[in-house]
Amino acid sequence: MTDTSAIKTYGMSERADHLDFDIRSQLVRPPLVRPHRHEYFQIQISLQGDTEQNVAGTVRPFRRGYLSFILPYRVHVIPHPEGSRYVIINMSQQFLRPGLDVDPLDLEDVPLTRAPELAPFLFQEHTDFYFSEEELPEVELLLEKLASENANRRFGSIEMIRGLMLQLIGLVCRKYEAELLRFSASQAQQGSRRASLQRAVRYIREHLAGEVTLADAAAAAFLSPNYLAHLLKKETGKTFTDLVTERRLEYAQEQLAHSSQRIASIAHASGFADEAYFARRFRQRFGQTPKAFRDSVRAKISGTA
């Protein structure tokens, strides 16, 4: 299990020289070698080295010519081997798309017709973005221009930087147009959300008897705790605590119906330390006490009901 206490969320001020946009090579800062997330958008471009990227639990190659697009709050890590060369671009949401007044946790719901530059970020978990040796010089030239303009900012630099950055994203969108539009049409990001929720719910189900925390369930789903809580509320209408309690009560109901365990033992196995509290919650949920529910099931089975 991933230790969520070790998953740090970085702000632009911690990993960039500017709060709107920054670009740097591997020489500027040591790489982050543990899973982490950040509040901003990030693009990584590999110029040398052979490794893998892990974005929200999806592992894909990351070699020379590959680009990685990371949404805000996505847990990820790219373990760059010694001797790697790469470029990292960090940017705020306002810089990437001025006027996009959307919570970072809701970016997956933004249609590409409104913000096409989001496409590579939204679908990084579904495909590889790669430029061949013949195509890579155009990318490298854009990176050199971006780095130069960013290092010597003056009047008009922000517009120049944004234009160059959009050219880079545009190259990716143009090359992978068919795939990106297909993903968008099939709402692949919703499938990603469903998979994340399934991982979280599976973790809850497998750990009902013990302490089930939002942080641990989020780690199992490769999400940040805030994002998982947001996703659960949005997709199910329930809080994390509501969902855990619901699953515990459903498990208890099943055990009451199909096992001969004592009610106290079932309460504990379902994650309730207090039998009286378990009985109260069970009655709230199912309209009868655990004993009354068990008796009614046995009566139906014996034919006396």
N, C-alpha and C positions, 0 to 999 in steps of 0.2 A: 504494500500500500504506500502511496506517495504521502510524505509528511507535508501537509498543507502549511504548517507553520514555517516551512522552509521556502515556500513559494512566495516570493516577494513581488509586489506590484511597484513598478518604477514610474516616476513622473519624468517629463522632459528635462526638468532641471537637474535630474540625477545622471542622465545619460546623453545630454546634448549641450552644446554651447549656446543655443538659441531656443526660445520657447515656442517658436512657430515651425521652424524647419532646420534640419541639420544633416550633413553628410560627412562621413569619415571613413577612412580605411581601417584595416585591422591594426595599424600601427599606433592609433591614437589611444585606445583603451584595451585592457585585457578583456577577452571574451567572457560572457556569462556561461558557465558550464553546468548550471543546474536549471531545472524547469522554472520558468518565471513568466510574468505577464507585465504589460505596461499600459498606461492610460492613452497612448497615442498609436498612430499607425506606423508600421515599419515595413521597409523593403530591404531584403538582403540580396546581394548579387555575388555569386561565387566566380572568382577569376582564376583560382588555383586551389586544388585540394579535392579530396574525395571523401564525403561523409553523408550523413542522413539528417533530415530535418524531421522533428516531431512536433506537429501542430495539432493541439487538442486531441492527442492520442493517435492521430493518423501519421504514419511514418512513410516518408517519400525520399527519394535520392536528392542529394544536393552536391552537385559536382560543377566543374567549370562550365560556365554558360547558363547555369540554373539560377532562377530568381525565386525568392520566397516572399510572399505577401501576408503580413500578419495583422489581423484586426485587433483593435483595442480589447484588452482583457482576455485574449486567447492565451491559455497556458501553452508554452512552447519552449523548445530548446534546440539549438544547432551546435553540436560539439565539434568545433573546428579543430582538425588535427594540426600538429606542428608543421609550419611551412605553408599554411593556407594563406591565400590572398583573397580578400573580399571587401566589399563596400557595404556600409549600412546607411540607410536613409531613414530618419525619423521625422515625423511631421504631425502636427495637430490636426484634428478634424476640421477646424475652421480654415486652416491653410489649404488642406486638400480640397475641400468643397465649401467655399464661403457661402454662408446663408443656409447650410444644411442643419436646421434646428431639430435634430433627432438625437435622442439619448443613445450613447454608444452601444448600449445593450439591445437597441432596437434596429441596428443597422441592417440586419438580415431581412427586415421587412421593407426596406427601401427599394422600389422597382428600379431596374437598370435604365429605364427611360428617363428617370429623374436624375440619376447620378451614375452614368455608365462607368466612371472611373473606379467605382467600388467593385466592379466585376472580379478582377483577379483576387482581391481580398476575400470576397464572399465565397469563392470556389477553390481556394488553395487546397483544401482538404480533398478535392475530387480529381485533381489533375496535376501534371508537372508543367511548369513554365520554363522553357529551355530555348536558348539561341545557339545555333551551330557556329562553327569556327568562321564560316563565311559571313554570318549575321552579327557576330559578337562585336566587331570593330565599331559598328554604328552605336551600339549600346555603350561601349567604352568611351566613345567621343562625347556622348551626352553626359556621362558621369564626370568626365574631365571638366566640361563646361559648367556643370552644376557645382562641383567643388571649387572651381575658380571664382565663380560669381558669389558663392556663399562666403568664401574667405575674404572677399573684397567688396562687401556690401556698400551700396551707395544709392542715390536716388534712382528708382526704377529696378533695383535688384530683385525686389520681391516678385514683381511681375515677370522678370526674366527667369527667376528660379521656378516659379510655378509653371510657366510655359514649358521649360525644359523637362520638368518632372512629368507634366501631362503628356509630353511627347514620348517619354519612356513608357508610361502606362499605356499610351495609345498604341505603341509598337506591339505590346503584349496583347492588347485587345484585338488588334487587327490580325495578328498571326493566329490567335486562338478564337477567332470570332465565332466559328461554327460551334465549338465546344461550349463556349461561355453562353451563347444564346440557347443552346440545347439545355444546359444546366438550369438556366433561368426559366425556361419554359416548363421544365419538369419539377421546378421548385426543389432543386436538390438540397438547398439549405434547410428546408423543412425536414427532409429526411435526416440531415445531420442533427437537427434539434431532437427529433424523435429518438435517434440512436443514443444521444447524450442522456435523454430522460430515461431511456431503457436501462442504461448502465447505472444510473443513480437509483432507480427503483429496484434493480436486481441487487445492488449493494444493500439497500434497506432491508429487503426480504431476507438476505443471507445473514443479517446481523441483528435481527429483531430482539433476540434474547439479551443482547448487551446494550451498551450505550451507543446510540446512533446519532452522530453529530452532522450538522450541515457541512462542516469543513471536510470530514472524511468522505461523505457521499459525493461532494463536489470533486474531490481528488479522484475518486473512482470513476467519475464521469469526465475527467479531464477538463473541468470547468472551474472558474472562480466561484467561491461561495455566493457572492452577490449575484453573479449571472445565473447560477442554478436556482436561487430563490426567486429571481425575476422570471425565469423560464417556467418554473413550476406554477407560479401564480398566473402567468399568462396562458399556459396551455391547459391547466387543470382547474384553475380558480382556487387552489388550496395553498396554504402556507406549507413550509417543510414540516413543521410540527404537526399540522393537521394530517398530512400524508402519512407520516410515520405512525401516528395514533390510529389512523384508519386501517393501515396494513396490519398493525398489531391486533386490532379487534377482529379483523377478518380471519387472521391466523388462529386466534383463540376460538372463534366460532367454529372453524373447521375441526379443531382438536376436541372441542366439546361434543361435536356431533359424531366423531369417528374414533375416539379413543376413550379409554377408561381411566385416564389420569385424573388425579384429584384436581379440583378447581383451583386450589392454591398453586399447584405445580404448573398448571396451564397458564395461570396469570404470570408466574415468574418466567416461564419459557417464552411468553409473548412480550416480555420486556417491562412488565408492571411489577415493581417491587412491593407495592401495597395492594393486598387483595381487595380491601374495601374500595379503594380508588378504582381498581379494575372493574369491580361490580357496578360502580356508579357510571363509569364511562360506557360499559357494555349496555347498560339499560338505556342510557341516552341514545346510543347508536341503534339498538335493535328493539327497543320497547319492552324488554323483559330482562330479568336477572339471568346470569349465567346458568344457575340451577334450573330455573323455569324453562330456559331454552333447551337444556339437555333433556329434561323430563319430557318436553313436548316432542323432541326428536325420537326418544325411545318409545314413546307412546305410539307414534306413527309407525315405527318399525314393527312393534308388537301387534299392531292392528287394534289397539284399544282406544285410539283417539277418535 
